[in-house]
Amino acid sequence: MGSREIKSPESLQETPATSSSHQRKKLSVYFIESDNRRMALGRGYTGGTTPVNVHGKPIADLSKTGGWIAALFIFGNEMAERMAYFGLSVNMVTFMFYVMHKSFADSSNAVNNFLGISQASSVLGGFLADAYLGRYWTIAIFTTIYLAGLTGITLCATMKVFMPSQDNCDRISQLLGSCEPAKSWQMLYLYTVLYITGFGAAGIRPCVSSFGADQFDERSKDYKTHLDRFFNFFYLSVTVGAIVAFTLVVYIQMEHGWGSAFGALAIAMGISNMLFFIGTPLYRHRLPGGSPLTRVAQVIIAAFRKRHAAFSSSELIGLYEVPGKHSAIKGSGKIAHTDDFRCLDKAALELKEDVINPSPWKLCTVTQVEEVKTLVRLVPIPACTIMLNVILTEFLTLSVQQAYTMNTHMGKLKLPVTCMPVFPGLSIFLILSLYYSTFVPLCRRITGHPRGASQLQRVGIGLAVSILSVIWAGIFERYRRNYAISHGYEFSFLTAMPDLSAYWLLIQYCLIGIAEVFCIVGLLEFLYEEAPDAMKSIGSAYAALAGGLGCFAASILNSIIKSVTGNPKKGQPNWLAQNINTGRFDYLYWLLAVLSVINFCAFLYSAYRYKYRSEQKHGNDYEVMENKLYDSPI
């Protein structure tokens, strides 16, 4: 039974053999992983083949597990999580303003931090899933934490002890900020349960999409088609959750209060958890492959130790890899050697001294080195989507303030301001519904790509459309502000202007919805296919991390703007003043447009240089490559 990580022996009694192949065979003993693999939470051991069931035993009849039926149970969990995520992101700003008596700016920053924590912490969830727990148990544990956080928020909105007094707090008092502020311990409780909820998303966000994709047989000839459709339907479930949050949850809040609205989110999460566990017999599992961070650290340290070793050294035996078709890493096939990042190749340089004293902190396999290279190659693509997430975050919070100053009537029907973000969701729903019938055939004629556009092309389309959305937002905000000033609403920023329809905001909403479809769906599929076999969850976490960094970047950007713009001594408000009619939201949107254009240029450069894994040498050709690279006589 092998250990999780490559381990060197306590001592090596044999002397090196004279043949390089014999030396390599001896050395590989300390790197080869056993086919016996441990399931999460002490569930026992099983053979190295995948997939397996929840108990870690091989599945005798694959036709009874996996596929679209299993994926439906997983969709439900993501739908509820997204429903809670968007329900909190919109309603929490107004809850903090009207109930907890915090300013719009402080409320927006607190919600941005919640959004950031819920996404940036996904790296932790991805690490735990790939290293120790597996995706199923990671989802099961963190979704329970999520439910506990939602329950705590519901109590905060239900029990008066957790809220400041609402006496003598009318509209004028709210405008002047003279309502009784929340006590420090009340805000501490709210922030604690809010951030516990955000932390609960850490194990859901990176694992649900990967776990759903695991339900399809990669040996099937239709695997690529199934995977492409899965990620589109997966994001469709995300969109349905968002639409419910922006409509039904808002309706519940208006009719029955904050406690009922947040309680509905908790109930939905509880039901989705129950359905997720009911589907357990249908799921296909992949075994955790040991700590990926340890393997990354081993490569970096080994490469540093051999930084002075030359590729032409007389002490060099070759680049090291275990013999045979299987790699030393659980859950991963061998990865062919590539020529970039040659400094990392030194971690796989097999010197004569390594035969005498082998150690995973001095010598790594080629596959292990290529894992690290792959992770490094992937970074620029999700990094370029951070700017899109900044725009999404700003739209989600600031556009609510814009809508408060405008007429939200649709005929005789008056939509609540907090329902406005439903329109990006509706545009996403429409685009995904028409994706295969309209977009794919049209783009196939232009690009010749069998799926209409490659993954990176879709990401690029999304980023380009996001630039259009923020440009329009700047144009319209300038018009809205001038209209408010010229019609006497300059200091009435919570009074709706009856002759200016809020539905002009639909243009920027729909454009950002289209951008999100192409960019995020393409990115999720790209990361799942391109990530190393034993690091799929960490690959998916890259997308969530980009989202989290976008939220934090939005908070930092807002703080900088508030500190460097405006002049309180001269009575000149900053761009993000609480009174939106005296602030300059349009300047912020123009700044975002400039940053987005620069970011798009960086993406084009990164995408041009990126080479898909399918274009590299794999699998059966590896034996030939081994002979060329490794078999050199002493």
C-alpha positions, 0 to 999 in steps of 0.5 A, a space after each residue: 500500500 503506497 502513501 499519499 505522497 512520494 516518500 524516500 526510504 529511510 536508508 538505501 543499502 544497495 549500491 548503484 547498478 552499472 546500467 542506467 535502465 537498471 538504476 532507473 528501475 531501482 529508483 522508481 521503487 521510491 516513486 511508484 504509487 500503489 494501486 491501493 488508494 484510500 477514500 475520504 474519511 477512512 472509507 477504506 481502500 480500493 483498486 486504482 481504476 476510476 470511477 468508484 462509488 461512495 464507499 471507494 469500491 469499483 462500480 460493477 455496472 456503469 450504466 446504472 450510475 452517472 450520466 444526466 440523471 446524476 447530474 440533475 441532483 448536482 444541479 439542484 445543489 448549485 441552484 440553491 447555492 446560487 439562489 442564496 448567493 444572489 439573494 444575499 448580494 442584493 437584499 443584504 445591501 438594503 437590509 443593512 441600510 434600512 434595518 441595521 442603519 449602515 450607509 450604502 457605501 459600508 453596506 456595499 463594501 460588506 456585501 462585496 467582502 462576502 462575495 469575495 470570501 465566498 469565491 476566493 476561499 474556493 481555493 481551499 475547497 478545491 485543495 481539500 477535494 483534490 487532496 483528501 476528501 474528494 469532491 462529494 464529501 467536500 460538497 457535503 461538509 461545506 453545504 452544511 456550513 452554508 446552511 448553518 450560516 443562512 440559519 444564523 442570518 435568518 435569526 438576525 432578521 427575525 429576532 429584534 435583539 439582533 437589530 437596532 431600534 427602528 423607533 423614530 427612523 423615518 425616510 428623512 432620518 435615514 437620509 440624514 443618517 440619524 437613525 439609531 446605529 446598530 450596536 457593535 456586537 450586533 454587527 459582529 454577529 451579522 458579519 460572522 454569520 454572513 462570512 460563515 455563509 461565504 466560507 460555506 461556498 468554498 467547498 461548493 463552488 469549485 467542486 459542483 461543476 467538476 463533480 457533475 462533469 465527473 458523471 460522464 465517461 471520458 472514454 465515450 465518443 460523445 464525451 466532448 459533446 456531453 461536457 460542452 452541454 453539461 457546462 451550459 446546462 450547469 450555468 443555466 441552473 445557476 441562472 435559474 437560481 439567480 432569477 428566483 432570488 431576484 423575483 420570488 425572494 424579493 416578493 417574499 421580503 416585501 410581503 412577509 419581511 426580511 426574516 421570511 426572505 432569508 428563511 426561504 433561502 435557508 429552506 431552499 438550501 436544506 431541500 437541495 442538501 436533502 436531494 443531493 444526499 438522495 442521489 448518492 447511489 447514482 454518483 461516480 467518484 474520482 479518488 483524491 490524488 494526495 496533496 497537490 500543494 505538496 507536489 507543487 512545493 516538491 517541484 519548486 524546492 527540487 528545481 531550486 536545489 538543482 538550479 546550478 545543474 546543467 542539462 549537459 552535465 556528465 552527472 546527468 542520467 536524464 529526465 526522470 519518470 516512472 516506467 510503464 503507462 501509469 504515473 506516480 500520482 493517483 488519479 492522473 495519467 502521464 503528461 508529456 514533457 513540454 519545452 517551456 518553463 525549463 527552469 522547472 525541468 531541473 526538478 526532474 533532472 536525474 543525477 547520479 547522486 539521486 540513485 544513491 540518495 533518492 528524495 522527492 524533495 530533490 527529484 520529481 517525475 516529469 508528470 509532477 513537473 508538468 502538473 506545475 507547468 500546467 497550473 502556471 500556464 492556466 493563470 493568465 486566462 482566469 486572471 483576465 476575467 477578474 476585470 469582468 467580475 469587477 464590473 459584475 460586482 459594481 453593477 450588482 451594488 451600484 445599479 441598485 442605487 441608480 434604480 432608486 432614482 428612476 421609475 420602475 413601473 412596467 405599465 401598471 406593474 411596479 417592480 421593486 428596485 431589488 428585482 432589477 438584477 433579474 434582467 441579466 439572468 433573463 438574458 442569460 437564460 435566453 442566450 443559453 436556450 438559443 445557444 445550440 440552435 442559433 449561436 453554434 450554427 452561425 459561428 460554425 460557418 465563420 470559424 469552422 469550429 465544430 462547437 461554434 467557437 473554442 473555449 478561449 474564443 468564447 471567453 474573449 467574446 464575453 470580455 469584449 461584450 463586457 466592455 460595451 456594457 460598461 461603456 453604455 453604463 457610463 453614457 446612460 449614468 451621465 444622462 441620468 445625473 444631468 436629468 436629475 439635476 436639471 429637473 430639481 432632484 439633485 438632493 432627492 436621491 431616494 425619490 424616483 423620477 417619474 419620467 425617467 424609466 429604470 428600464 434604460 438600465 436593461 441595456 447594460 444588464 443584458 449586455 453584461 448577462 451575454 458577457 457572463 454566458 460566454 466568458 464564465 461558461 467558456 472559462 469553466 469548461 476550459 479549466 476543467 479540460 485543461 487542468 491536470 487530472 488530479 487537480 480538476 477541483 483546483 482548476 475550477 477554483 481558479 474561476 471562483 478565485 478570479 470572481 473573489 478577487 474581482 469582488 475584493 478589487 471592486 471594494 479596494 477600487 471603491 475605497 481608493 476612489 472615495 479617498 482620492 476624489 472629492 474635497 470635503 473642505 470645499 463641499 465637493 463630494 467624491 465620485 461614490 457619494 451616498 447622494 448619487 445625484 451629486 456623485 459621479 458614477 459615470 466617471 467610475 464607469 469610464 474608468 472601468 471601461 479603460 481598464 477593461 480595454 487594457 485587460 482585453 488586450 492582455 487576454 488576446 496576448 495570453 490566448 494567442 500564446 496558449 497551447 491546448 493540452 490536446 495539441 501536446 503529446 500524450 498517452 501512447 506516444 509517451 513510451 517513445 518520448 521516454 526512450 528519447 529523453 531518459 535512456 542515456 548511458 552514464 
